[in-house]
Amino acid sequence: MLKPDDNRLNYSDLLTPPSGYDVEFALGTTYSLDLEALVGVPLSLGLSEEMDQTIMNDPIYVLEGLRKSANKFAIFCEGGQIKIPRENNSIFALMENSVFEVSLDNDKSFHPKLWLIKYRNEEQEELYRFLVLTRNMTFDRSWDIAIALEGQKVSEQTEKNRPLADLLQFLTDFSTKEEKTEQINNLISDLRYVQFDPLQKQVTDFEFCPIGINGYEKESAGVFDSFHKLIVISPFISDSTIKELYEKTLTGSKYNTPERVLITRKTELHKLSPKLMAGFKIYTLKDSVVDGESAISGENESDEVAQLQDIHAKLYAKSKYNHHLIFIGSANCSQNAFYGNVEFLLKLNYRKRGFQIMHLLDDLFGEDDDNPFERIEEIPEQKAEESDVVEQLQKGIKLLCRSQLNAAVIQKNDAYSVEITFADFHGNEDIAFTIGPLLSTATEVLQETTLIKGLSILEIGHFYKIKAEKNSESIERVIKIDTTGVPDEREHEIFRSIIKDSHTFLKYIAFLLADDFLMAALENKDKQNSGFGSWNLLEGDHPVIYENMLKTTAHSSEKLEDIENMIRMIGDDSIVPREFNQLYQTFIQAAKKVK
């Protein structure tokens, strides 16, 4: 169940529709969000392809994935926890209507990590997939856990999904797009009739356990119920929370000797009292594993920071007599997780002949020579902690996200300005903020009213970069501000900025007509590597396009509608070749006769 070598899950595969199905709508939640990682979601949902670097670097592939899926997913994240991209890309603007920040009133965090996806096939059969993860939507390489449930509608209503539906209802308060809110409400209605299957026969029952929303606190999940044996995997811990679990240990008997195991990060152990250090068997990843990620992954020497790996999974496994429970989800074994944050855990009843909860460690640790973990019996020397100033800056951005931020576009001829206003901000006056549109280099000092001038249509949008500075320390984040007055033609300009000439247009059409999207991307990469340049269509490729259009007319006429939409989107005769347009009209007439 927890063998790292045998039980690996691919994030792309978890999202990709089953054969014969298309995505109708997908809802995801995460604490932190990387927009570059998010680009991979529509590729998996819309093109059923892996988040491979070959296609992530392929602008046409990404553009098509977003065109097909941008309206079919929504992701909710903690306000102020969107990472600044390494490189700006206008395609980020195509995801603005799918990203929603959640800022809680109590200064706590929105922390769930899950996906609920609805698929539909040509026979109008519906399939639902529910994913519980412990990782964020980032490129982090730490050790995480995921589990999937699949379900279909049944004739009788069920209350089993009520906790999940209540979490979705909570999210609708933070959805600022009516269309997305309607799709979420449809999922909520569907859940009354969906019967999920854990996909593992050893899981005899399960429960959805939201924490921190109305009606669902830590007691309702059952994590802190009494036990004989306990395994806790948590990257971040609080002494008080570990102590609370410790005190739930039942008195031993002939067949139930109390055992407690804690797997965490070495940097967290200084938080534990000597009593708790002695009361648990404690394990951490070996330093060679934590520090060895850059070597394993083949990182370039030019990378600024080597990406380390450590425990990021959250799991609670406990047994009481012969009753075994496993909790997987977002909640760390910390005070914040169970007293204020919004979290989500999936509780599994696990039953297997001869199974004991400590058998999970055999899978996780493997053979002695290959065991990536080591036993810790003394509190290691504490390394220097992150400066208090950085923590203040992070809190400052968090508070800023909880104020009333608004923005409006002001247009004068072909030049644009953005006016940003905010109210009810009660942050640290020693922190200086600067702000600017994400896709622009222009920034201004943030005031109650801030005007940023001289912007092009491609620079305006709903994503803004915010920088907080104090005492020579600074951090940057992306925040989303609902901005009025964004021109409707901006999306057309984004497409034109990528499909900027007839060669690229014809390459896009060839890509759109291909039976295998990934193969088309790989073939294009091979041509680039052979010296033909980026997105230049060879003369010999023209007959292939026309042949594929003939096939499309006969078998997949809906693709002709996609081509028509693209022609209308580009709206430029210098980009759409006149000869192609004439031929396309011929195929349109032929398609009508086929119908």
Secondary structure as the mmCIF struct_conf table of DSSP 4:
data_model
#
loop_
_struct_conf.conf_type_id
_struct_conf.id
_struct_conf.beg_label_comp_id
_struct_conf.beg_label_asym_id
_struct_conf.beg_label_seq_id
_struct_conf.end_label_comp_id
_struct_conf.end_label_asym_id
_struct_conf.end_label_seq_id
TURN_TY1_P TURN_TY1_P1 PRO A 4 ASP A 6
BEND BEND1 ASN A 7 ASN A 7
HELX_RH_AL_P HELX_RH_AL_P1 TYR A 11 LEU A 15
BEND BEND2 THR A 16 THR A 16
HELX_LH_PP_P HELX_LH_PP_P1 PRO A 17 PRO A 18
TURN_TY1_P TURN_TY1_P2 SER A 19 GLY A 20
STRN STRN1 TYR A 21 THR A 29
BEND BEND3 TYR A 31 SER A 32
STRN STRN2 LEU A 33 ASP A 34
HELX_RH_AL_P HELX_RH_AL_P2 LEU A 35 LEU A 38
TURN_TY1_P TURN_TY1_P3 VAL A 39 VAL A 39
HELX_RH_AL_P HELX_RH_AL_P3 GLY A 40 LEU A 47
HELX_RH_AL_P HELX_RH_AL_P4 GLN A 53 MET A 56
TURN_TY1_P TURN_TY1_P4 ASN A 57 ASN A 57
HELX_RH_AL_P HELX_RH_AL_P5 PRO A 59 SER A 69
HELX_RH_3T_P HELX_RH_3T_P1 ALA A 70 LYS A 72
STRN STRN3 PHE A 73 GLU A 78
TURN_TY1_P TURN_TY1_P5 GLY A 79 GLY A 80
STRN STRN4 ILE A 82 LYS A 83
HELX_LH_PP_P HELX_LH_PP_P2 ILE A 84 PRO A 85
BEND BEND4 ARG A 86 GLU A 87
HELX_RH_3T_P HELX_RH_3T_P2 SER A 90 SER A 98
STRN STRN5 VAL A 99 VAL A 102
TURN_TY1_P TURN_TY1_P6 ASP A 105 ASN A 106
BEND BEND5 ASP A 107 ASP A 107
STRN STRN6 PHE A 110 PHE A 110
STRN STRN7 LEU A 114 ASN A 121
TURN_TY1_P TURN_TY1_P7 GLU A 122 GLU A 123
STRN STRN8 GLU A 126 LEU A 133
BEND BEND6 THR A 134 ARG A 135
STRN STRN9 MET A 137 MET A 137
BEND BEND7 THR A 138 THR A 138
BEND BEND8 SER A 142 SER A 142
STRN STRN10 TRP A 143 TRP A 143
STRN STRN11 ALA A 146 LYS A 153
BEND BEND9 SER A 155 GLU A 156
BEND BEND10 GLU A 159 GLU A 159
TURN_TY1_P TURN_TY1_P8 LYS A 160 ASN A 161
HELX_RH_AL_P HELX_RH_AL_P6 ARG A 162 THR A 172
TURN_TY1_P TURN_TY1_P9 ASP A 173 PHE A 174
HELX_RH_AL_P HELX_RH_AL_P7 GLU A 178 LEU A 191
TURN_TY1_P TURN_TY1_P10 ARG A 192 TYR A 193
STRN STRN12 VAL A 194 ASP A 197
BEND BEND11 LEU A 199 LEU A 199
TURN_TY1_P TURN_TY1_P11 LYS A 201 GLN A 202
STRN STRN13 VAL A 203 ILE A 211
BEND BEND12 GLY A 212 GLY A 212
STRN STRN14 ILE A 213 ILE A 213
TURN_TY1_P TURN_TY1_P12 ASN A 214 GLY A 215
STRN STRN15 TYR A 216 TYR A 216
HELX_RH_AL_P HELX_RH_AL_P8 LYS A 218 ALA A 221
TURN_TY1_P TURN_TY1_P13 GLY A 222 PHE A 224
BEND BEND13 ASP A 225 ASP A 225
STRN STRN16 PHE A 227 PHE A 227
BEND BEND14 HIS A 228 HIS A 228
STRN STRN17 LYS A 229 ILE A 233
BEND BEND15 PRO A 235 PHE A 236
STRN STRN18 ILE A 237 ILE A 237
HELX_RH_AL_P HELX_RH_AL_P9 ASP A 239 TYR A 246
TURN_TY1_P TURN_TY1_P14 GLU A 247 LYS A 248
STRN STRN19 THR A 249 THR A 249
HELX_LH_PP_P HELX_LH_PP_P3 LEU A 250 GLY A 252
BEND BEND16 LYS A 254 TYR A 255
STRN STRN20 GLU A 259 ILE A 263
HELX_RH_3T_P HELX_RH_3T_P3 LYS A 266 LYS A 271
BEND BEND17 LEU A 272 LEU A 272
HELX_RH_AL_P HELX_RH_AL_P10 PRO A 274 GLY A 279
BEND BEND18 PHE A 280 PHE A 280
STRN STRN21 LYS A 281 LEU A 285
HELX_RH_AL_P HELX_RH_AL_P11 ASP A 287 ASP A 291
TURN_TY1_P TURN_TY1_P15 GLY A 292 GLY A 292
HELX_RH_AL_P HELX_RH_AL_P12 GLU A 293 SER A 297
TURN_TY1_P TURN_TY1_P16 GLY A 298 GLY A 298
TURN_TY1_P TURN_TY1_P17 GLU A 301 SER A 302
BEND BEND19 GLU A 304 VAL A 305
STRN STRN22 ILE A 311 ILE A 311
STRN STRN23 LEU A 315 LYS A 320
TURN_TY1_P TURN_TY1_P18 TYR A 321 ASN A 322
STRN STRN24 HIS A 323 GLY A 329
BEND BEND20 SER A 330 SER A 330
STRN STRN25 CYS A 333 CYS A 333
BEND BEND21 SER A 334 SER A 334
HELX_RH_AL_P HELX_RH_AL_P13 GLN A 335 PHE A 338
TURN_TY1_P TURN_TY1_P19 TYR A 339 GLY A 340
BEND BEND22 ASN A 341 ASN A 341
STRN STRN26 VAL A 342 VAL A 342
STRN STRN27 GLU A 343 TYR A 350
TURN_TY1_P TURN_TY1_P20 ARG A 353 GLY A 354
TURN_TY1_P TURN_TY1_P21 ILE A 357 MET A 358
HELX_RH_AL_P HELX_RH_AL_P14 HIS A 359 PHE A 365
BEND BEND23 GLU A 367 GLU A 367
HELX_RH_3T_P HELX_RH_3T_P4 ASP A 368 ASP A 370
STRN STRN28 PHE A 373 ILE A 376
BEND BEND24 GLU A 378 GLU A 378
HELX_LH_PP_P HELX_LH_PP_P4 ILE A 379 SER A 387
HELX_RH_AL_P HELX_RH_AL_P15 ASP A 388 CYS A 401
TURN_TY1_P TURN_TY1_P22 ARG A 402 ARG A 402
BEND BEND25 SER A 403 SER A 403
STRN STRN29 GLN A 404 LYS A 412
TURN_TY1_P TURN_TY1_P23 ASN A 413 ASP A 414
STRN STRN30 ALA A 415 ALA A 423
TURN_TY1_P TURN_TY1_P24 GLU A 429 ASP A 430
STRN STRN31 ALA A 432 PRO A 437
TURN_TY1_P TURN_TY1_P25 LEU A 438 LEU A 439
BEND BEND26 THR A 441 THR A 441
STRN STRN32 GLU A 444 VAL A 445
BEND BEND27 GLU A 448 GLU A 448
STRN STRN33 THR A 449 LEU A 455
HELX_RH_3T_P HELX_RH_3T_P5 ILE A 457 GLU A 459
BEND BEND28 GLY A 461 HIS A 462
STRN STRN34 PHE A 463 LYS A 470
TURN_TY1_P TURN_TY1_P26 ASN A 471 SER A 472
STRN STRN35 GLU A 473 LYS A 480
STRN STRN36 THR A 483 THR A 484
TURN_TY1_P TURN_TY1_P27 GLY A 485 GLY A 485
TURN_TY1_P TURN_TY1_P28 ASP A 488 GLU A 489
HELX_RH_AL_P HELX_RH_AL_P16 ARG A 490 ILE A 498
BEND BEND29 ILE A 499 ILE A 499
BEND BEND30 ASP A 501 ASP A 501
HELX_RH_AL_P HELX_RH_AL_P17 SER A 502 LEU A 513
BEND BEND31 ASP A 515 ASP A 515
HELX_RH_AL_P HELX_RH_AL_P18 PHE A 517 LYS A 527
HELX_RH_PI_P HELX_RH_PI_P1 GLN A 528 PHE A 532
TURN_TY1_P TURN_TY1_P29 SER A 534 TRP A 535
HELX_LH_PP_P HELX_LH_PP_P5 ASN A 536 LEU A 538
HELX_RH_3T_P HELX_RH_3T_P6 GLU A 539 ASP A 541
HELX_RH_AL_P HELX_RH_AL_P19 HIS A 542 HIS A 555
TURN_TY1_P TURN_TY1_P30 SER A 557 SER A 557
HELX_RH_AL_P HELX_RH_AL_P20 GLU A 558 ILE A 570
TURN_TY1_P TURN_TY1_P31 ASP A 573 ILE A 575
BEND BEND32 VAL A 576 VAL A 576
HELX_RH_AL_P HELX_RH_AL_P21 ARG A 578 VAL A 594
#
